[in-house]
Amino acid sequence: MFRGATSLNLDAKGRLAIPSRHRDALLSECAGRLVLTAHPHRCLLLYPQPAWEPIQAKIMALSSFDRQSSAMQRLLVGHAEDIDLDSAGRLLVSPVLREFAGLEKQAMLVGQGSHFELWSMEGWRQQLERVMAADDMSLPTELDGFSL
């Protein structure tokens, strides 16, 4: 279970170090084999490879003749990259994905349970501002009656 938000630095080659609490879990869960891909919100998704495979299968089962489905296939599967944690617990974010998400020196790694989101610092700030500025913080119907 991946949770929490962590500020990370990308080095000049586009590598970032995964925090040790997550690194240990990723090494035991998937031997450090990960999938990094684009998300429509202009962040990146980072999945342990075994967790990504059923998602990719569902996406690819959609009709390629449907415009929305094929657009999602192009974005999510077309940008998906298999990556491995190196011996120092770092992962390399390709130039294509760095450009897509606007990643520069600083990034935010945000746990989402089964996976992570990787945001540029500016993108993360904008996302938080949108959430906090919303006048109506209504929940989706799936969460009717939900309480914290």
Secondary structure, 3 states (H helix, E strand, C coil): CECCEEEEEECCCCEEECCHHHHHHHHHHHCCEEEEEECCCCCEEEEEHHHHHHHHHHHHCCCCCCHHHHHHHHHHHCCCEEEECCCCCEEECCHHHHHHHCCCCEEEEEECECCEEEEEHHHHHHHHHHHHHCCCCCCCHHHCCCCC
